[in-house]
């Protein structure tokens, strides 16, 4: 007896819980370990009953060190009860019976969220709640809810959860469920949404407009706005509990101001929730680094071309061109882009042949008005008196004027006949008929240079005309032209006929004339006739007619 008694157990283990997996009818039994002081253990027999009266052997567990055991039931009836019969006691004959335990089918009660708040530093949502009243509560699962669907975002055994991957900038709804050791979940709680605050800055009024969403989950009974300027401590300002907007004025240039809203519910245990923290910064206005009227040039008898160069790194958003003359006249405008850009306009409301026109540009910014202006720049107006040319100085180029080019027309081509730094020139070549001046800028400080062209003037001399009588398509002498002085090219005309009197060519551009060159339409050899009407610069009409022979 003594040898047998040295090998037995003293008691059966205490069963703690029985959990059922509905999907496969598998039972998980948890129990406390026991001591085998006699070394007599052979197995635990598991008995079960669906009615709590009649128990039958279901399975056996022979692992003494285990504290959990799984086996399959014949059905998933939730009324099952279980106990262990442990073999053998120290006498090697007797068995010990454990306590009877029923299936755990009761989930924890619903556990509501206390509040959802936004951490002022991390801007992450923090969800908090009180401990579940169920003793067997194992943990809590947090969900986000959208369109009525609860999507899990994490589990925790604490009473606080930080939504690590969710920086709140829009409304997010959170719910909660408690679960026990059998992974039975409570019903999902009512949803809670934190306050989401948005802020817009009005640079004109130097104020911030705040709008926010109402806390969802409990009623807001007190509400405050907290304000921090330039990194200083937050100062609170009480507002109406029903307010969802506020205007904050008095922001100075350079100020950075941050805000958050805090709501309170004081029914029972006091609850609070803070919003996210948006910030605004009222930038000191930055005027364009460069506001340069880079060129004013004559484009035609009735038009000037104006170009500007602006390097804009600030808040200016528009550029306006003005013509000076008593009260400045607005000529045109452009949307001002960021960075260094060229802008151009045409002024068709001027007469470049009657005088010089002066311009400047100005940049504008919202609420600030004009932020920068260029210097005044004028076009070049050229006059002629007999053979003397006079013009005004081109002013306010950044690179200054390198030289003035004197361009002249000899009845056939334009050529540069002189360069000068003066603003006058006397012509000595009477074969030259018309003139214009072109100012050339030195390389300026912005890395480029420009040329400004004047109006065109013509000398009023006694007309002299020369018309060739022979043309050769294979030589340079392949164009029927009127060469001479005092020709008004804009009021003259040339007509060419073949030997049968058929008109084959007509032009009002007698400076271009009639070309029989090899690259043009083939012109047969022979004699051709012309009639040319010329208006000279003195206003007199001349009619020329004759013949020209095309040879090879």
Beta strands, then each sheet from edge to edge (+ up, - down):
strand 1: 15-21
strand 2: 26-31
strand 3: 43-49
strand 4: 56-61
strand 5: 68-72
strand 6: 81-87
strand 7: 95-97
strand 8: 101-102
strand 9: 113-118
strand 10: 124-129
strand 11: 137-146
strand 12: 149-156
strand 13: 160-167
strand 14: 173-180
strand 15: 192-193
strand 16: 197-202
strand 17: 207-212
strand 18: 222-229
strand 19: 235-239
strand 20: 245-249
strand 21: 256-265
strand 22: 271-274
strand 23: 278-281
strand 24: 290-300
strand 25: 303-312
strand 26: 316-324
strand 27: 329-335
strand 28: 339-347
strand 29: 358-365
strand 30: 369-373
strand 31: 377-378
strand 32: 382-385
strand 33: 388-391
strand 34: 401-409
strand 35: 414-420
strand 36: 424-426
strand 37: 434-441
strand 38: 451-453
strand 39: 457-458
strand 40: 464-467
strand 41: 470-472
strand 42: 479-480
strand 43: 482-485
strand 44: 493-497
strand 45: 503-507
strand 46: 514-515
strand 47: 526-535
strand 48: 541-551
sheet 1: 1+ 2- 5+
sheet 2: 4+ 3- 6+ 7-
sheet 3: 4+ 3- 6+ 8-
sheet 4: 9+ 10- 13+
sheet 5: 12+ 11- 14+ 15-
sheet 6: 16+ 17- 20+
sheet 7: 19+ 18- 21+ 22-
sheet 8: 19+ 18- 21+ 23-
sheet 9: 24+ 25- 28+
sheet 10: 27+ 26- 29+ 30-
sheet 11: 27+ 26- 29+ 31-
sheet 12: 32+ 33- 36+
sheet 13: 35+ 34- 37+ 38-
sheet 14: 35+ 34- 37+ 39-
sheet 15: 40+ 43-
sheet 16: 41+ 48+ 47- 44+ 45-
sheet 17: 42+ 46-
end
